[in-house]
Amino acid sequence: MEQEWRLKNGGLINAGVHGAGLRVQNKSYFSPQPRLAAMLPLGKATALRLYGSRMTQFLHLLSSSGIGLPTDLWVPATAKIKPGQAWQAGAGFDIEMKRLFDFSADVYFKYMTNLVSFSEGAFFLNDWQENVTIGNGRSYGLELMWKKSTPKTTAWVAYSLSWTDRQFDKINFGRRFPFKYDRRHDLKIVVSQKLTKWLSVSADWVFSSGFAFSIPLEQFNVDLTDIIFPPQVVEAIAFGQKNQYRMPNYHRLDISANINFGKRNLRHRIQLGVYNVYNRRNPLYYNVRTRYVNENYAIRAKKEFVQTTLIPFLPSLNYAVSF
């Protein structure tokens, strides 16, 4: 349900509520989700936006940020695991200068509860419900966007400054830590130019801070002879603070050219593009490699971190026909 009010000064207020429900394993969940948004003109070309909402999600993202290939699993809410909840509020400011540019600025804050994550030392082959811990998270920041459009040129720049963290009782000794997707800076620059009736070119450059991850700092043996039978000594790995390391900054440049020709009832389009023009080696994850070295006439195993990258310089050709 929703209701909209139009104000005399051209403003707009929208209020509503969304209901969602789930029944699983003889357990029922119902979630009323109120929402409120308002747009208040400040002048002929400026406006203020305010918004707030409550949201429920019946799916959980289980993400691993340790060393090695990242794994993201989507799992449902169950009788043991409640749905995720989030409250979000924000404010925005818009400037629309016709034939010149458009500009918007937003600040936001989001608080999440009933989040799930693998417990430290979890054994992934067991039932996932027995290997997770429940916690909360926060996300907040600033988003800026500038855009200019003409009949032949379109250009926009978008930048965000944000923080995202998590807190679980069974992870990082209960202390807050940066979430995997906590990327402090994110920048996108896009330019598109129409050269002729049949030819247009575009370029976009993206930059973002590296995501947070954990790496093993040391390895030691733990004597479990007084705990388990038969007596056993196991290897344990210490990771230190959760997600205290960062991947290198991510950035790349993509360019493309579009060629359009044909008649009204038969149109052809050829797109020539290059992904990652300057062949930036953006890391996907790190792996541990064992290298054997000769030290003092003895062979010794030496472990080192190796960066794994994905999709280097990659040209592409696409053809489409419409009729």
Secondary structure, 3 states (H helix, E strand, C coil): CEEEEECCCCCEEEEEEEEEEEEECCEEEEEEEEEEEEEEECCCCEEEEEEEEEEEECEEEEEECCCCCCEEEEEECCCCCCCEEEEEEEEEEEEEECCCEEEEEEEEEEEEEEEEEECCCCCCCCCHHHHEEEEEEEEEEEEEEEEEECCCEEEEEEEEEEEEEEEECCCHHHCCEECCCCCCEEEEEEEEEECCCCEEEEEEEEEECCCEECCCCEEEEEECCCCCCCCCEEEEEECCCCCCEECCCEEEEEEEEEEEEEECCEEEEEEEEEECCCCCCCEEEEEEEEEEEEECCEEEEEEEEEEEECCCCEEEEEEEEEC
